[in-house]
Amino acid sequence: MISSQFRRMVLSAALAVVCAGNAFAMNVRAIVQDDAGKPVKDAVVYATSLDSEAPLPQKPLDAVMDQQDREFVPYVLPIQAGTIVYFPNHDDLRHQVYSISPAKKFQLPLYKGLPPAPVLFDRPGAVALGCNIHDWMIAYIYVVETPYFTKTGEDGRVKMQNLPQGTYEVRVWHPLMKGAPESTGKRAAAAPRDGADNDLELSFRITLKPEWRPPRAPAVKGGEYR
């Protein structure tokens, strides 16, 4: 029989290994604001390694761009290059999803439910989505070449956790942002620091363009929609 003391010794050793592996991990907390100091929602914040011997990222998980109530959900979907994206249609009418963006040009046939196949996004950049039937349906997929990315909420804040030891450049992208993401870059280093935690605070100010999109079509007779 294994004694309780031996179990505690094994557990302590395992925890020590885990803590040692994460000892130099860095958490990045960031806030994105506009020129007036208001929080910016749906801004993509991502960290790219500047080290020549950075570990290769793992295969990204699949992602979903939904269609509900004649809108794309979410409005902004950040993904890693190599991600397969599904485009389910949960409306009781057909949509025809397309993009003419250089990073990914594609068109799905008119469909309800699930389209015939998902779409692989293998090149970095912004992909603007539309629907050939409903002109006001607009959304964006932003493809990055790093596994370290996230998106701001209503408060304009994000937290990226457990970046391995190394040097990174942190950038911001938003579909209405003036200027290129490169202009927002800030350097961040994940390295051991005596007497301090490994949380780094960053703030970004970006200039936004006015948003415009075609108006939604109203309900027609019988309560149905176009």
C-alpha positions in Angstrom: 0.0 0.0 0.0 1.3 3.5 -0.8 1.5 5.7 2.2 -0.1 9.1 2.4 3.3 10.6 3.0 4.7 9.1 -0.2 1.6 10.4 -2.1 2.3 14.0 -0.8 5.9 13.7 -1.9 5.0 12.7 -5.4 2.4 15.4 -5.6 4.8 18.0 -4.4 7.4 16.9 -7.0 4.9 17.1 -9.8 3.8 20.6 -8.8 7.4 21.7 -8.6 7.9 20.5 -12.2 4.8 22.3 -13.4 5.8 25.5 -11.6 9.3 25.3 -13.0 8.0 24.9 -16.5 5.8 28.0 -16.1 8.3 30.1 -14.0 9.1 32.4 -16.8 5.8 32.6 -18.5 4.4 36.1 -19.1 0.9 37.4 -19.0 0.1 40.5 -21.1 -2.7 42.8 -20.0 -3.6 45.4 -22.6 -6.2 48.1 -23.1 -7.2 49.5 -26.5 -8.7 53.0 -26.6 -9.7 55.5 -29.4 -8.4 59.0 -29.7 -11.0 60.2 -27.2 -9.9 57.6 -24.6 -13.0 55.5 -25.0 -12.5 51.7 -24.9 -12.5 49.9 -28.3 -14.4 46.7 -28.7 -13.5 43.9 -31.1 -9.8 45.0 -31.4 -7.5 42.0 -32.1 -4.4 42.1 -29.9 -1.6 39.6 -30.9 2.0 38.9 -29.9 4.5 37.7 -32.4 7.8 36.1 -31.3 11.0 38.0 -32.3 13.3 35.1 -31.4 14.8 33.1 -34.3 14.5 29.8 -32.4 10.9 30.2 -31.2 9.1 26.9 -30.8 6.8 25.9 -33.7 3.1 26.6 -32.9 0.8 23.6 -32.6 -1.9 23.0 -35.2 -4.7 25.5 -34.5 -8.2 24.5 -33.5 -11.2 24.8 -35.9 -13.3 28.0 -35.6 -16.9 29.0 -36.3 -18.4 32.1 -38.0 -22.1 31.8 -37.4 -25.1 33.4 -39.1 -28.0 34.4 -36.8 -30.8 36.8 -37.3 -29.3 37.8 -40.7 -26.0 38.8 -39.1 -22.6 37.3 -38.9 -21.6 36.2 -35.4 -19.1 37.3 -34.2 -18.4 40.6 -35.9 -14.6 40.0 -35.6 -13.1 36.5 -35.5 -9.3 36.3 -34.9 -7.7 33.0 -35.9 -4.2 31.6 -36.5 -3.1 30.8 -40.0 -3.9 27.2 -40.9 -7.3 27.4 -39.2 -10.4 25.7 -40.7 -13.5 27.8 -40.3 -17.1 26.6 -40.4 -19.9 28.8 -41.6 -23.2 27.4 -40.1 -26.4 29.2 -41.1 -28.9 29.1 -38.2 -31.5 31.3 -40.0 -34.6 30.0 -41.6 -33.5 31.4 -45.0 -30.5 31.0 -47.3 -27.3 32.9 -47.2 -24.4 33.1 -49.7 -21.1 33.9 -47.9 -18.2 35.4 -49.9 -15.0 37.3 -49.6 -12.9 39.1 -52.2 -10.1 39.9 -49.8 -6.5 39.1 -51.0 -5.8 37.0 -47.9 -8.7 34.7 -48.8 -11.1 34.8 -51.8 -14.0 32.3 -51.7 -17.7 32.0 -52.2 -20.1 29.5 -50.7 -23.3 28.5 -52.6 -26.7 29.5 -51.3 -27.5 27.3 -48.3 -29.2 26.7 -45.0 -27.7 24.7 -42.2 -24.1 23.8 -42.9 -22.3 24.6 -46.3 -20.8 21.7 -48.3 -17.3 22.2 -46.7 -15.5 24.5 -44.3 -12.9 27.0 -45.5 -9.2 26.9 -44.8 -7.5 30.2 -44.0 -3.8 29.7 -44.6 -2.6 33.3 -45.3 -2.2 36.1 -42.8 -4.3 39.3 -43.2 -7.8 40.7 -42.9 -10.6 38.9 -44.6 -13.9 40.9 -45.0 -17.0 38.8 -45.3 -20.3 39.6 -47.0 -23.5 37.9 -48.1 -24.7 38.2 -51.7 -28.3 38.2 -50.5 -28.1 40.6 -47.5 -25.9 43.5 -48.2 -25.7 44.7 -44.6 -24.2 41.5 -43.3 -20.5 42.4 -42.8 -17.9 40.7 -40.6 -14.2 40.2 -40.5 -11.8 37.3 -40.0 -8.3 38.4 -39.0 -5.6 35.8 -39.6 -2.4 36.0 -37.7 0.8 33.9 -37.8 1.0 33.4 -34.0 -0.9 31.3 -31.4 -0.9 34.3 -29.0 -3.9 36.5 -29.8 -7.2 37.6 -28.3 -9.9 40.2 -28.8 -11.1 43.1 -26.6 -14.5 43.2 -25.0 -16.8 46.1 -24.2 -14.2 47.5 -21.8 -11.4 47.5 -24.4 -9.3 45.1 -22.3 -7.6 41.8 -22.9 -5.3 39.3 -21.2 -2.9 37.0 -23.0 -1.7 34.3 -20.6 1.4 32.1 -20.4 3.6 33.5 -23.2 6.9 31.4 -23.0 10.2 33.1 -22.2 11.3 35.3 -25.1 10.9 38.6 -26.8 7.6 39.6 -28.6 6.1 42.4 -30.6 2.5 43.1 -29.6 0.2 44.7 -32.2 -3.4 45.7 -32.6 -5.8 45.4 -35.5 -9.4 46.7 -35.8 -11.5 46.7 -39.0 -12.1 50.5 -38.7 -8.5 51.4 -37.6 -6.6 54.0 -39.6 -3.0 52.9 -40.4 -1.4 49.5 -40.4 -1.0 47.1 -37.4 2.8 47.5 -37.7 2.5 51.1 -36.5 1.0 49.9 -33.2 3.8 47.5 -32.4 5.2 47.4 -28.8 8.1 45.2 -27.7 7.5 42.9 -24.7 10.0 40.5 -23.1 9.0 37.4 -21.1 12.0 36.8 -18.8 12.6 36.1 -15.1 12.5 39.2 -12.9 13.5 39.1 -9.3 10.9 40.3 -6.8 8.2 40.9 -9.5 5.5 39.0 -11.2 5.5 38.4 -14.9 2.5 40.5 -15.8 3.1 43.3 -18.3 0.6 46.2 -18.8 0.3 47.7 -22.3 -1.9 50.5 -23.6 -2.8 51.3 -27.2 -4.4 54.4 -28.8 -5.8 53.9 -32.3 -7.7 56.2 -34.6 -11.0 54.8 -36.0 -12.8 55.6 -39.2 -16.6 56.1 -39.2 -18.6 52.9 -39.8 -21.2 52.6 -42.5 -23.1 49.7 -43.8 -26.3 49.3 -45.9 -29.5 49.3 -43.7 -31.2 46.1 -42.8 -34.2 45.1 -44.9 -37.5 45.4 -42.9 -39.8 42.5 -42.3 -42.2 41.7 -45.1 -45.8 40.5 -45.0 -46.3 37.5 -42.8 -43.4 38.4 -40.5 -40.8 36.8 -42.8 -37.6 38.4 -43.9 -35.7 38.7 -47.1 
